[in-house]
Amino acid sequence: MYYPKKFNVGDIVETRKVHPCGSNQWEVTRVGADFKMKCLGCGRVVMLPRVKFEKSVKKAIKSAESEENI
């Protein structure tokens, strides 16, 4: 059975591939069936289907959920 990973708006994630600008860090700006993320290097905004997004993410660097609890 497929269980989607938990991502929230405001999370900073690291991708497997490097963006052409040289950065591999992205901020998640929309979650759902499609994910919208913004490159922290150049500001480019990209939308990806959930499955492709989850495959491209290597790790979550900073979680927005943990910042709210502080």
HELIX and SHEET records of a PDB file:
HELIX    1   1 ARG A   50  SER A   56  1                                   7    
HELIX    2   2 ALA A   64  GLU A   68  1                                   5    
SHEET    1   A 5 VAL A  45  PRO A  49  0                                        
SHEET    2   A 5 ASP A  34  CYS A  39 -1                                        
SHEET    3   A 5 GLN A  25  ARG A  30 -1                                        
SHEET    4   A 5 ILE A  12  THR A  15 -1                                        
SHEET    5   A 5 VAL A  57  LYS A  62 -1                                        
END                                                                             
